[in-house]
């Protein structure tokens, strides 16, 4: 799928093979749009072209674990997650042994550089995530199927001595939700409905919300005391996209370093 002027929908790239031409074309397109002046370098990874063309993405930083591979494209504000295409296959123990054709894209994380810089000025930012440069293509499009909006509706029941009345209400959501660097938490909930899961806020990790059926998880710039009370107007820090119906394993629980 090619990016359009209306925005970029990243969900269609999920489950593509690691050596997919469509995925490589996306990274090349983002590189052309990027204002990054970082020099390109050669790589054997299919996600980074081996030429020195201006459209060639710099080599990603690879982090390999037993169950997942992270390809961190710092210059694009982007991190891609891969797993084996076959459930019976395992990831290799060494990065040099990676066969990209046997992998599939299972997750896309976009880092909001503007928000991370704001956190850095407060002394609360994660230095490793601050390394990510601005994502070069906005707005990011999140598709909101009618069925998902219906599932997000809430019911209010009023009882009296003779009757029970149930009123169903839901967010006034368009078929698509456009995410900009300045998008705030209340804009996500008003368009996507109440999240299926939420957590965070303790320590340095911001509050997060997950819309499982939409394949969306968002971490916001609100942490510490009263994080949830103050989080309504917080901007997003990380937008995570995954296959609809799955659940994201929160990084803190796994202790995995990207």
Buried (B, 14 or more C-beta within 10 A) or exposed (E): EEBEEEBBBBBEBBEBBBBBEEBBBBBBBBBBBBEBEEEBEEBEBBBBBBEEEEBBBBBBBBBBEEEBBBBBBBBBBBBBBBBBBEEEEEBBEEEEEBEBEBBBBBBBBBBBBBBBEBBBEEEBBBEEBBBBBBBBBBBBBBBBEEEBBEBBEEEEEEEEEEEEEEEEEBBEBEEBBBBBBEBBBEBBBEBBBEBBEBBBBEEEBBBBBBBBBBBBBBBBBBBEEEBBEBBEEBBBBBBBBBEBEBEBEBBBEEEEEB
